[in-house]
């Protein structure tokens, strides 16, 4: 990850987030939180994500919801 500010967001000392990868580039981070059976995924992009990238993030969030047993998922 070439940008120092992005490295700082990814490798934190407590509760490191997941990374959003497009091709071979890290294009953002995401933090899932679950409240009861609702999964919320907060995405912090490092640049504007195109429609395909946003759809891929939403699809991955849906897969994560299944693994965590969530009935509902939102991506912000």
PyMOL Python script that loads the backbone (N, CA, C, O; Angstrom):
from pymol import cmd

cmd.read_pdbstr("""\
ATOM      1  N   UNK A   1       0.863  -1.164   0.000  1.00  0.00           N
ATOM      2  CA  UNK A   1       0.000   0.000   0.000  1.00  0.00           C
ATOM      3  C   UNK A   1       0.908   1.225   0.000  1.00  0.00           C
ATOM      4  O   UNK A   1       1.554   1.510   1.008  1.00  0.00           O
ATOM      5  N   UNK A   2       0.969   1.962  -1.123  1.00  0.00           N
ATOM      6  CA  UNK A   2       1.938   3.046  -1.241  1.00  0.00           C
ATOM      7  C   UNK A   2       1.654   4.293  -0.395  1.00  0.00           C
ATOM      8  O   UNK A   2       2.597   4.964   0.023  1.00  0.00           O
ATOM      9  N   UNK A   3       0.406   4.617  -0.135  1.00  0.00           N
ATOM     10  CA  UNK A   3       0.064   5.842   0.599  1.00  0.00           C
ATOM     11  C   UNK A   3       0.226   5.651   2.108  1.00  0.00           C
ATOM     12  O   UNK A   3      -0.395   4.751   2.675  1.00  0.00           O
ATOM     13  N   UNK A   4       1.045   6.472   2.773  1.00  0.00           N
ATOM     14  CA  UNK A   4       1.233   6.341   4.220  1.00  0.00           C
ATOM     15  C   UNK A   4      -0.070   6.470   5.010  1.00  0.00           C
ATOM     16  O   UNK A   4      -0.267   5.755   5.993  1.00  0.00           O
ATOM     17  N   UNK A   5      -0.948   7.360   4.599  1.00  0.00           N
ATOM     18  CA  UNK A   5      -2.222   7.530   5.324  1.00  0.00           C
ATOM     19  C   UNK A   5      -3.077   6.276   5.219  1.00  0.00           C
ATOM     20  O   UNK A   5      -3.765   5.919   6.175  1.00  0.00           O
ATOM     21  N   UNK A   6      -3.046   5.601   4.072  1.00  0.00           N
ATOM     22  CA  UNK A   6      -3.815   4.366   3.894  1.00  0.00           C
ATOM     23  C   UNK A   6      -3.215   3.241   4.731  1.00  0.00           C
ATOM     24  O   UNK A   6      -3.947   2.449   5.324  1.00  0.00           O
ATOM     25  N   UNK A   7      -1.882   3.168   4.781  1.00  0.00           N
ATOM     26  CA  UNK A   7      -1.235   2.153   5.625  1.00  0.00           C
ATOM     27  C   UNK A   7      -1.648   2.338   7.081  1.00  0.00           C
ATOM     28  O   UNK A   7      -1.896   1.365   7.792  1.00  0.00           O
ATOM     29  N   UNK A   8      -1.719   3.584   7.515  1.00  0.00           N
ATOM     30  CA  UNK A   8      -2.098   3.870   8.902  1.00  0.00           C
ATOM     31  C   UNK A   8      -3.525   3.399   9.186  1.00  0.00           C
ATOM     32  O   UNK A   8      -3.805   2.908  10.280  1.00  0.00           O
ATOM     33  N   UNK A   9      -4.432   3.542   8.209  1.00  0.00           N
ATOM     34  CA  UNK A   9      -5.809   3.081   8.390  1.00  0.00           C
ATOM     35  C   UNK A   9      -5.904   1.563   8.420  1.00  0.00           C
ATOM     36  O   UNK A   9      -6.718   1.007   9.157  1.00  0.00           O
ATOM     37  N   UNK A  10      -5.081   0.892   7.629  1.00  0.00           N
ATOM     38  CA  UNK A  10      -5.147  -0.571   7.528  1.00  0.00           C
ATOM     39  C   UNK A  10      -4.515  -1.237   8.739  1.00  0.00           C
ATOM     40  O   UNK A  10      -5.128  -2.106   9.360  1.00  0.00           O
ATOM     41  N   UNK A  11      -3.303  -0.841   9.078  1.00  0.00           N
ATOM     42  CA  UNK A  11      -2.560  -1.499  10.150  1.00  0.00           C
ATOM     43  C   UNK A  11      -2.632  -0.673  11.424  1.00  0.00           C
ATOM     44  O   UNK A  11      -1.699   0.053  11.767  1.00  0.00           O
ATOM     45  N   UNK A  12      -3.753  -0.796  12.115  1.00  0.00           N
ATOM     46  CA  UNK A  12      -3.938  -0.101  13.384  1.00  0.00           C
ATOM     47  C   UNK A  12      -3.574  -1.044  14.525  1.00  0.00           C
ATOM     48  O   UNK A  12      -3.531  -2.260  14.342  1.00  0.00           O
ATOM     49  N   UNK A  13      -3.315  -0.489  15.682  1.00  0.00           N
ATOM     50  CA  UNK A  13      -2.919  -1.327  16.811  1.00  0.00           C
ATOM     51  C   UNK A  13      -4.092  -2.097  17.412  1.00  0.00           C
ATOM     52  O   UNK A  13      -3.888  -3.156  18.006  1.00  0.00           O
ATOM     53  N   UNK A  14      -5.304  -1.590  17.271  1.00  0.00           N
ATOM     54  CA  UNK A  14      -6.480  -2.264  17.820  1.00  0.00           C
ATOM     55  C   UNK A  14      -7.533  -2.457  16.737  1.00  0.00           C
ATOM     56  O   UNK A  14      -7.902  -1.507  16.046  1.00  0.00           O
ATOM     57  N   UNK A  15      -8.006  -3.661  16.594  1.00  0.00           N
ATOM     58  CA  UNK A  15      -9.130  -3.933  15.702  1.00  0.00           C
ATOM     59  C   UNK A  15      -8.908  -3.538  14.258  1.00  0.00           C
ATOM     60  O   UNK A  15      -9.675  -2.744  13.711  1.00  0.00           O
ATOM     61  N   UNK A  16      -7.888  -4.068  13.636  1.00  0.00           N
ATOM     62  CA  UNK A  16      -7.599  -3.731  12.243  1.00  0.00           C
ATOM     63  C   UNK A  16      -8.792  -4.068  11.349  1.00  0.00           C
ATOM     64  O   UNK A  16      -9.410  -5.119  11.515  1.00  0.00           O
ATOM     65  N   UNK A  17      -9.119  -3.187  10.406  1.00  0.00           N
ATOM     66  CA  UNK A  17     -10.245  -3.441   9.502  1.00  0.00           C
ATOM     67  C   UNK A  17      -9.854  -4.415   8.399  1.00  0.00           C
ATOM     68  O   UNK A  17      -8.680  -4.749   8.235  1.00  0.00           O
ATOM     69  N   UNK A  18     -10.854  -4.864   7.646  1.00  0.00           N
ATOM     70  CA  UNK A  18     -10.584  -5.644   6.445  1.00  0.00           C
ATOM     71  C   UNK A  18     -10.251  -4.690   5.317  1.00  0.00           C
ATOM     72  O   UNK A  18     -10.609  -3.514   5.369  1.00  0.00           O
ATOM     73  N   UNK A  19      -9.572  -5.186   4.299  1.00  0.00           N
ATOM     74  CA  UNK A  19      -9.252  -4.338   3.161  1.00  0.00           C
ATOM     75  C   UNK A  19     -10.174  -4.657   1.995  1.00  0.00           C
ATOM     76  O   UNK A  19     -10.643  -5.785   1.844  1.00  0.00           O
ATOM     77  N   UNK A  20     -10.424  -3.650   1.176  1.00  0.00           N
ATOM     78  CA  UNK A  20     -11.200  -3.803  -0.047  1.00  0.00           C
ATOM     79  C   UNK A  20     -10.180  -3.828  -1.181  1.00  0.00           C
ATOM     80  O   UNK A  20      -9.438  -2.865  -1.380  1.00  0.00           O
ATOM     81  N   UNK A  21     -10.146  -4.936  -1.925  1.00  0.00           N
ATOM     82  CA  UNK A  21      -9.173  -5.118  -2.991  1.00  0.00           C
ATOM     83  C   UNK A  21      -9.898  -5.147  -4.327  1.00  0.00           C
ATOM     84  O   UNK A  21     -10.924  -5.810  -4.482  1.00  0.00           O
ATOM     85  N   UNK A  22      -9.342  -4.413  -5.294  1.00  0.00           N
ATOM     86  CA  UNK A  22      -9.849  -4.436  -6.667  1.00  0.00           C
ATOM     87  C   UNK A  22      -8.668  -4.747  -7.570  1.00  0.00           C
ATOM     88  O   UNK A  22      -7.733  -3.954  -7.678  1.00  0.00           O
ATOM     89  N   UNK A  23      -8.715  -5.899  -8.215  1.00  0.00           N
ATOM     90  CA  UNK A  23      -7.567  -6.334  -9.002  1.00  0.00           C
ATOM     91  C   UNK A  23      -6.413  -6.624  -8.073  1.00  0.00           C
ATOM     92  O   UNK A  23      -6.485  -7.542  -7.257  1.00  0.00           O
ATOM     93  N   UNK A  24      -5.341  -5.845  -8.190  1.00  0.00           N
ATOM     94  CA  UNK A  24      -4.189  -6.010  -7.303  1.00  0.00           C
ATOM     95  C   UNK A  24      -4.024  -4.821  -6.363  1.00  0.00           C
ATOM     96  O   UNK A  24      -3.043  -4.744  -5.623  1.00  0.00           O
ATOM     97  N   UNK A  25      -4.983  -3.892  -6.389  1.00  0.00           N
ATOM     98  CA  UNK A  25      -4.880  -2.669  -5.591  1.00  0.00           C
ATOM     99  C   UNK A  25      -5.791  -2.707  -4.367  1.00  0.00           C
ATOM    100  O   UNK A  25      -6.927  -3.177  -4.437  1.00  0.00           O
ATOM    101  N   UNK A  26      -5.282  -2.210  -3.259  1.00  0.00           N
ATOM    102  CA  UNK A  26      -6.115  -1.989  -2.079  1.00  0.00           C
ATOM    103  C   UNK A  26      -6.802  -0.648  -2.300  1.00  0.00           C
ATOM    104  O   UNK A  26      -6.141   0.386  -2.396  1.00  0.00           O
ATOM    105  N   UNK A  27      -8.149  -0.669  -2.381  1.00  0.00           N
ATOM    106  CA  UNK A  27      -8.895   0.547  -2.716  1.00  0.00           C
ATOM    107  C   UNK A  27      -9.719   1.085  -1.547  1.00  0.00           C
ATOM    108  O   UNK A  27     -10.451   2.063  -1.701  1.00  0.00           O
ATOM    109  N   UNK A  28      -9.601   0.446  -0.377  1.00  0.00           N
ATOM    110  CA  UNK A  28     -10.329   0.925   0.789  1.00  0.00           C
ATOM    111  C   UNK A  28     -10.254  -0.063   1.934  1.00  0.00           C
ATOM    112  O   UNK A  28      -9.589  -1.096   1.847  1.00  0.00           O
ATOM    113  N   UNK A  29     -10.947   0.274   3.004  1.00  0.00           N
ATOM    114  CA  UNK A  29     -11.061  -0.614   4.164  1.00  0.00           C
ATOM    115  C   UNK A  29     -12.533  -0.751   4.514  1.00  0.00           C
ATOM    116  O   UNK A  29     -13.357   0.094   4.164  1.00  0.00           O
ATOM    117  N   UNK A  30     -12.845  -1.843   5.219  1.00  0.00           N
ATOM    118  CA  UNK A  30     -14.219  -2.009   5.690  1.00  0.00           C
ATOM    119  C   UNK A  30     -14.208  -2.545   7.102  1.00  0.00           C
ATOM    120  O   UNK A  30     -13.302  -3.272   7.508  1.00  0.00           O
ATOM    121  N   UNK A  31     -15.246  -2.167   7.846  1.00  0.00           N
ATOM    122  CA  UNK A  31     -15.397  -2.616   9.231  1.00  0.00           C
ATOM    123  C   UNK A  31     -16.811  -3.159   9.414  1.00  0.00           C
ATOM    124  O   UNK A  31     -17.782  -2.403   9.404  1.00  0.00           O
ATOM    125  N   UNK A  32     -16.915  -4.468   9.581  1.00  0.00           N
ATOM    126  CA  UNK A  32     -18.236  -5.038   9.858  1.00  0.00           C
ATOM    127  C   UNK A  32     -18.540  -4.981  11.353  1.00  0.00           C
ATOM    128  O   UNK A  32     -17.671  -5.237  12.187  1.00  0.00           O
ATOM    129  N   UNK A  33     -19.780  -4.642  11.675  1.00  0.00           N
ATOM    130  CA  UNK A  33     -20.262  -4.716  13.055  1.00  0.00           C
ATOM    131  C   UNK A  33     -21.629  -5.395  13.019  1.00  0.00           C
ATOM    132  O   UNK A  33     -22.413  -5.202  12.090  1.00  0.00           O
ATOM    133  N   UNK A  34     -21.890  -6.181  14.034  1.00  0.00           N
ATOM    134  CA  UNK A  34     -23.157  -6.897  14.071  1.00  0.00           C
ATOM    135  C   UNK A  34     -23.925  -6.530  15.323  1.00  0.00           C
ATOM    136  O   UNK A  34     -23.381  -6.518  16.428  1.00  0.00           O
ATOM    137  N   UNK A  35     -25.197  -6.233  15.131  1.00  0.00           N
ATOM    138  CA  UNK A  35     -26.113  -5.941  16.230  1.00  0.00           C
ATOM    139  C   UNK A  35     -27.280  -6.892  16.066  1.00  0.00           C
ATOM    140  O   UNK A  35     -28.084  -6.769  15.142  1.00  0.00           O
ATOM    141  N   UNK A  36     -27.355  -7.850  16.987  1.00  0.00           N
ATOM    142  CA  UNK A  36     -28.354  -8.922  16.919  1.00  0.00           C
ATOM    143  C   UNK A  36     -28.169  -9.667  15.599  1.00  0.00           C
ATOM    144  O   UNK A  36     -27.100 -10.229  15.359  1.00  0.00           O
ATOM    145  N   UNK A  37     -29.182  -9.681  14.747  1.00  0.00           N
ATOM    146  CA  UNK A  37     -29.089 -10.398  13.469  1.00  0.00           C
ATOM    147  C   UNK A  37     -28.923  -9.441  12.295  1.00  0.00           C
ATOM    148  O   UNK A  37     -29.227  -9.793  11.156  1.00  0.00           O
ATOM    149  N   UNK A  38     -28.446  -8.244  12.569  1.00  0.00           N
ATOM    150  CA  UNK A  38     -28.227  -7.241  11.524  1.00  0.00           C
ATOM    151  C   UNK A  38     -26.728  -6.948  11.422  1.00  0.00           C
ATOM    152  O   UNK A  38     -26.093  -6.571  12.407  1.00  0.00           O
ATOM    153  N   UNK A  39     -26.170  -7.127  10.221  1.00  0.00           N
ATOM    154  CA  UNK A  39     -24.762  -6.856   9.977  1.00  0.00           C
ATOM    155  C   UNK A  39     -24.644  -5.530   9.243  1.00  0.00           C
ATOM    156  O   UNK A  39     -25.300  -5.311   8.225  1.00  0.00           O
ATOM    157  N   UNK A  40     -23.805  -4.653   9.765  1.00  0.00           N
ATOM    158  CA  UNK A  40     -23.544  -3.368   9.118  1.00  0.00           C
ATOM    159  C   UNK A  40     -22.080  -3.340   8.709  1.00  0.00           C
ATOM    160  O   UNK A  40     -21.197  -3.605   9.525  1.00  0.00           O
ATOM    161  N   UNK A  41     -21.821  -3.019   7.441  1.00  0.00           N
ATOM    162  CA  UNK A  41     -20.460  -2.955   6.925  1.00  0.00           C
ATOM    163  C   UNK A  41     -20.189  -1.510   6.511  1.00  0.00           C
ATOM    164  O   UNK A  41     -20.800  -0.999   5.572  1.00  0.00           O
ATOM    165  N   UNK A  42     -19.275  -0.861   7.215  1.00  0.00           N
ATOM    166  CA  UNK A  42     -18.893   0.518   6.910  1.00  0.00           C
ATOM    167  C   UNK A  42     -17.652   0.480   6.022  1.00  0.00           C
ATOM    168  O   UNK A  42     -16.618  -0.063   6.414  1.00  0.00           O
ATOM    169  N   UNK A  43     -17.756   1.053   4.833  1.00  0.00           N
ATOM    170  CA  UNK A  43     -16.655   1.063   3.873  1.00  0.00           C
ATOM    171  C   UNK A  43     -16.052   2.462   3.816  1.00  0.00           C
ATOM    172  O   UNK A  43     -16.774   3.451   3.691  1.00  0.00           O
ATOM    173  N   UNK A  44     -14.724   2.539   3.907  1.00  0.00           N
ATOM    174  CA  UNK A  44     -13.996   3.790   3.724  1.00  0.00           C
ATOM    175  C   UNK A  44     -13.128   3.627   2.476  1.00  0.00           C
ATOM    176  O   UNK A  44     -12.044   3.046   2.549  1.00  0.00           O
ATOM    177  N   UNK A  45     -13.598   4.137   1.326  1.00  0.00           N
ATOM    178  CA  UNK A  45     -12.812   3.976   0.101  1.00  0.00           C
ATOM    179  C   UNK A  45     -11.647   4.960   0.062  1.00  0.00           C
ATOM    180  O   UNK A  45     -11.728   6.059   0.610  1.00  0.00           O
ATOM    181  N   UNK A  46     -10.563   4.548  -0.595  1.00  0.00           N
ATOM    182  CA  UNK A  46      -9.417   5.425  -0.781  1.00  0.00           C
ATOM    183  C   UNK A  46      -9.562   6.252  -2.054  1.00  0.00           C
ATOM    184  O   UNK A  46      -8.823   7.214  -2.267  1.00  0.00           O
ATOM    185  N   UNK A  47     -10.513   5.874  -2.894  1.00  0.00           N
ATOM    186  CA  UNK A  47     -10.854   6.600  -4.119  1.00  0.00           C
ATOM    187  C   UNK A  47     -12.295   6.238  -4.440  1.00  0.00           C
ATOM    188  O   UNK A  47     -12.873   5.358  -3.803  1.00  0.00           O
ATOM    189  N   UNK A  48     -12.875   6.909  -5.421  1.00  0.00           N
ATOM    190  CA  UNK A  48     -14.254   6.591  -5.813  1.00  0.00           C
ATOM    191  C   UNK A  48     -14.302   5.178  -6.374  1.00  0.00           C
ATOM    192  O   UNK A  48     -13.513   4.825  -7.250  1.00  0.00           O
ATOM    193  N   UNK A  49     -15.230   4.369  -5.868  1.00  0.00           N
ATOM    194  CA  UNK A  49     -15.397   3.009  -6.367  1.00  0.00           C
ATOM    195  C   UNK A  49     -16.398   3.018  -7.517  1.00  0.00           C
ATOM    196  O   UNK A  49     -17.416   3.706  -7.455  1.00  0.00           O
ATOM    197  N   UNK A  50     -16.104   2.249  -8.568  1.00  0.00           N
ATOM    198  CA  UNK A  50     -17.055   2.184  -9.680  1.00  0.00           C
ATOM    199  C   UNK A  50     -18.193   1.229  -9.320  1.00  0.00           C
ATOM    200  O   UNK A  50     -18.157   0.577  -8.276  1.00  0.00           O
ATOM    201  N   UNK A  51     -19.185   1.153 -10.174  1.00  0.00           N
ATOM    202  CA  UNK A  51     -20.381   0.351  -9.892  1.00  0.00           C
ATOM    203  C   UNK A  51     -20.034  -1.121  -9.682  1.00  0.00           C
ATOM    204  O   UNK A  51     -20.599  -1.769  -8.800  1.00  0.00           O
ATOM    205  N   UNK A  52     -19.125  -1.647 -10.471  1.00  0.00           N
ATOM    206  CA  UNK A  52     -18.729  -3.043 -10.322  1.00  0.00           C
ATOM    207  C   UNK A  52     -18.047  -3.312  -8.997  1.00  0.00           C
ATOM    208  O   UNK A  52     -18.288  -4.343  -8.369  1.00  0.00           O
ATOM    209  N   UNK A  53     -17.200  -2.395  -8.568  1.00  0.00           N
ATOM    210  CA  UNK A  53     -16.521  -2.544  -7.282  1.00  0.00           C
ATOM    211  C   UNK A  53     -17.512  -2.459  -6.132  1.00  0.00           C
ATOM    212  O   UNK A  53     -17.421  -3.227  -5.175  1.00  0.00           O
ATOM    213  N   UNK A  54     -18.457  -1.529  -6.220  1.00  0.00           N
ATOM    214  CA  UNK A  54     -19.480  -1.420  -5.163  1.00  0.00           C
ATOM    215  C   UNK A  54     -20.324  -2.690  -5.109  1.00  0.00           C
ATOM    216  O   UNK A  54     -20.661  -3.166  -4.025  1.00  0.00           O
ATOM    217  N   UNK A  55     -20.666  -3.236  -6.270  1.00  0.00           N
ATOM    218  CA  UNK A  55     -21.449  -4.478  -6.307  1.00  0.00           C
ATOM    219  C   UNK A  55     -20.660  -5.638  -5.710  1.00  0.00           C
ATOM    220  O   UNK A  55     -21.227  -6.482  -5.015  1.00  0.00           O
ATOM    221  N   UNK A  56     -19.357  -5.686  -5.976  1.00  0.00           N
ATOM    222  CA  UNK A  56     -18.516  -6.748  -5.415  1.00  0.00           C
ATOM    223  C   UNK A  56     -18.431  -6.640  -3.896  1.00  0.00           C
ATOM    224  O   UNK A  56     -18.457  -7.654  -3.199  1.00  0.00           O
ATOM    225  N   UNK A  57     -18.330  -5.423  -3.385  1.00  0.00           N
ATOM    226  CA  UNK A  57     -18.301  -5.226  -1.928  1.00  0.00           C
ATOM    227  C   UNK A  57     -19.626  -5.679  -1.323  1.00  0.00           C
ATOM    228  O   UNK A  57     -19.637  -6.351  -0.292  1.00  0.00           O
ATOM    229  N   UNK A  58     -20.738  -5.318  -1.951  1.00  0.00           N
ATOM    230  CA  UNK A  58     -22.057  -5.722  -1.443  1.00  0.00           C
ATOM    231  C   UNK A  58     -22.206  -7.241  -1.460  1.00  0.00           C
ATOM    232  O   UNK A  58     -22.761  -7.816  -0.525  1.00  0.00           O
ATOM    233  N   UNK A  59     -21.716  -7.896  -2.514  1.00  0.00           N
ATOM    234  CA  UNK A  59     -21.798  -9.354  -2.600  1.00  0.00           C
ATOM    235  C   UNK A  59     -20.959 -10.013  -1.511  1.00  0.00           C
ATOM    236  O   UNK A  59     -21.384 -10.999  -0.909  1.00  0.00           O
ATOM    237  N   UNK A  60     -19.778  -9.475  -1.256  1.00  0.00           N
ATOM    238  CA  UNK A  60     -18.928 -10.024  -0.199  1.00  0.00           C
ATOM    239  C   UNK A  60     -19.568  -9.812   1.171  1.00  0.00           C
ATOM    240  O   UNK A  60     -19.473 -10.679   2.039  1.00  0.00           O
ATOM    241  N   UNK A  61     -20.215  -8.673   1.369  1.00  0.00           N
ATOM    242  CA  UNK A  61     -20.919  -8.411   2.631  1.00  0.00           C
ATOM    243  C   UNK A  61     -22.058  -9.417   2.820  1.00  0.00           C
ATOM    244  O   UNK A  61     -22.306  -9.870   3.937  1.00  0.00           O
ATOM    245  N   UNK A  62     -22.745  -9.762   1.740  1.00  0.00           N
ATOM    246  CA  UNK A  62     -23.814 -10.770   1.825  1.00  0.00           C
ATOM    247  C   UNK A  62     -23.247 -12.124   2.241  1.00  0.00           C
ATOM    248  O   UNK A  62     -23.841 -12.822   3.063  1.00  0.00           O
ATOM    249  N   UNK A  63     -22.097 -12.497   1.673  1.00  0.00           N
ATOM    250  CA  UNK A  63     -21.463 -13.769   2.057  1.00  0.00           C
ATOM    251  C   UNK A  63     -21.055 -13.748   3.526  1.00  0.00           C
ATOM    252  O   UNK A  63     -21.219 -14.741   4.234  1.00  0.00           O
ATOM    253  N   UNK A  64     -20.526 -12.620   3.979  1.00  0.00           N
ATOM    254  CA  UNK A  64     -20.137 -12.497   5.381  1.00  0.00           C
ATOM    255  C   UNK A  64     -21.356 -12.611   6.295  1.00  0.00           C
ATOM    256  O   UNK A  64     -21.279 -13.209   7.368  1.00  0.00           O
ATOM    257  N   UNK A  65     -22.471 -12.041   5.869  1.00  0.00           N
ATOM    258  CA  UNK A  65     -23.698 -12.114   6.668  1.00  0.00           C
ATOM    259  C   UNK A  65     -24.133 -13.565   6.861  1.00  0.00           C
ATOM    260  O   UNK A  65     -24.578 -13.939   7.946  1.00  0.00           O
ATOM    261  N   UNK A  66     -24.007 -14.378   5.823  1.00  0.00           N
ATOM    262  CA  UNK A  66     -24.371 -15.792   5.932  1.00  0.00           C
ATOM    263  C   UNK A  66     -23.476 -16.488   6.954  1.00  0.00           C
ATOM    264  O   UNK A  66     -23.962 -17.237   7.802  1.00  0.00           O
ATOM    265  N   UNK A  67     -22.182 -16.242   6.874  1.00  0.00           N
ATOM    266  CA  UNK A  67     -21.225 -16.868   7.793  1.00  0.00           C
ATOM    267  C   UNK A  67     -21.513 -16.463   9.231  1.00  0.00           C
ATOM    268  O   UNK A  67     -21.406 -17.285  10.142  1.00  0.00           O
ATOM    269  N   UNK A  68     -21.876 -15.203   9.442  1.00  0.00           N
ATOM    270  CA  UNK A  68     -22.132 -14.706  10.798  1.00  0.00           C
ATOM    271  C   UNK A  68     -23.562 -14.957  11.275  1.00  0.00           C
ATOM    272  O   UNK A  68     -23.895 -14.637  12.416  1.00  0.00           O
ATOM    273  N   UNK A  69     -24.403 -15.522  10.420  1.00  0.00           N
ATOM    274  CA  UNK A  69     -25.781 -15.816  10.815  1.00  0.00           C
ATOM    275  C   UNK A  69     -26.668 -14.595  10.876  1.00  0.00           C
ATOM    276  O   UNK A  69     -27.662 -14.596  11.602  1.00  0.00           O
ATOM    277  N   UNK A  70     -26.333 -13.536  10.122  1.00  0.00           N
ATOM    278  CA  UNK A  70     -27.133 -12.317  10.106  1.00  0.00           C
ATOM    279  C   UNK A  70     -28.282 -12.469   9.111  1.00  0.00           C
ATOM    280  O   UNK A  70     -28.109 -13.038   8.033  1.00  0.00           O
ATOM    281  N   UNK A  71     -29.439 -11.964   9.477  1.00  0.00           N
ATOM    282  CA  UNK A  71     -30.607 -12.009   8.590  1.00  0.00           C
ATOM    283  C   UNK A  71     -30.649 -10.827   7.645  1.00  0.00           C
ATOM    284  O   UNK A  71     -31.319 -10.877   6.613  1.00  0.00           O
ATOM    285  N   UNK A  72     -29.939  -9.763   7.988  1.00  0.00           N
ATOM    286  CA  UNK A  72     -29.980  -8.540   7.203  1.00  0.00           C
ATOM    287  C   UNK A  72     -28.581  -7.926   7.150  1.00  0.00           C
ATOM    288  O   UNK A  72     -27.826  -8.010   8.119  1.00  0.00           O
ATOM    289  N   UNK A  73     -28.236  -7.310   6.017  1.00  0.00           N
ATOM    290  CA  UNK A  73     -26.935  -6.662   5.881  1.00  0.00           C
ATOM    291  C   UNK A  73     -27.103  -5.319   5.184  1.00  0.00           C
ATOM    292  O   UNK A  73     -27.875  -5.187   4.234  1.00  0.00           O
ATOM    293  N   UNK A  74     -26.364  -4.321   5.674  1.00  0.00           N
ATOM    294  CA  UNK A  74     -26.330  -3.011   5.014  1.00  0.00           C
ATOM    295  C   UNK A  74     -24.867  -2.625   4.809  1.00  0.00           C
ATOM    296  O   UNK A  74     -24.005  -2.930   5.633  1.00  0.00           O
ATOM    297  N   UNK A  75     -24.611  -1.948   3.692  1.00  0.00           N
ATOM    298  CA  UNK A  75     -23.277  -1.464   3.384  1.00  0.00           C
ATOM    299  C   UNK A  75     -23.346   0.045   3.265  1.00  0.00           C
ATOM    300  O   UNK A  75     -24.153   0.573   2.499  1.00  0.00           O
ATOM    301  N   UNK A  76     -22.511   0.740   4.013  1.00  0.00           N
ATOM    302  CA  UNK A  76     -22.500   2.209   3.980  1.00  0.00           C
ATOM    303  C   UNK A  76     -21.107   2.698   3.660  1.00  0.00           C
ATOM    304  O   UNK A  76     -20.879   3.906   3.585  1.00  0.00           O
TER     305      UNK A  76
END
""", "prot")
cmd.dss("prot")
cmd.show_as("cartoon", "prot")
cmd.util.cbc("prot")
cmd.orient("prot")
